[in-house]
Amino acid sequence: MNGLRDILLYLASWHAEGFARREIAPFAVQVDQEGRIPPDLNRKLAEAGFVGMLIPKQCGGTDVGMLNCVLAMEQLSYPVCQCLEALGNNIVGRALTLTGTEEQKRRYLPALASGALMGSYSFTEPGTGSDPKSLVTTARLDGDHWVLNGIKRFHSVGHLKGPAIIFAIVDGKQTTAFLVDKLGEGYRCSKPFELMMGRGLETVDTKVEDVRVPKENVLVTVGGGFNILF
């Protein structure tokens, strides 16, 4: 141990390890059989503060920092590969915290921190893989809305209510990130894939067909999407 920082890191890992042993491990077989995380477990993850680790305290999060979040996720992932509400909400929460407008933060961060909404990230595509500069999903401006069209692959929890950060190309060259409220008009998902491992990932294909996204739901700027991928 080297000072207070190391003690805090140890405590974060210890807290997550104990939670995983008590609350997640008993459901490991069920998750493998059903291919999803039980809703009650997602509720407990939220109550324990694991879904808002990268969200500011004033927005309802715990704001423990990236290293503590990584250590906690490592422990939480041992029994069932990944707890997607904790992972997805932290990833989307961090992106919004760093790059979102005040209105975007107000609208989404408290609900993500409480677990009321399930955040997700989507840039992989059937024909281009995970290369964000070769996307074929498009976005065109129509009045006060962007209109998105395309198919996304391996979109974990893409079928569950909440904000998705979806990456699309504007004018054939500008990789742009859009905040999309899932399950709206024109938003369709496949059934979750039957995965060989990581059965709790609940991964789907997502088709966006003339999905209309308000202009204010662009993250950063048009063409700035590549910079927030992490």
Secondary structure, DSSP 4 states (H G I P E B T S, - for coil): --HHHHHHHHHHHHHHHHHIIIIIGGGHHHHHHHSS--HHHHHHHHHTTGGGTTS-GGGT-----HHHHHHHHHHHHHHHS--HHHHHHHHHHHHHHHH--HHHHHHHHHHHHHTSS--EEE--BTTTBT-TTS---EEEEETTEEEEEEEEEEEETTTSSSEEEEEEEETTTEEEEEEEETTSTTEEE-PPP--SS-GGG-EEEEEEEEEEEEGGGEESSTT-GGGG--
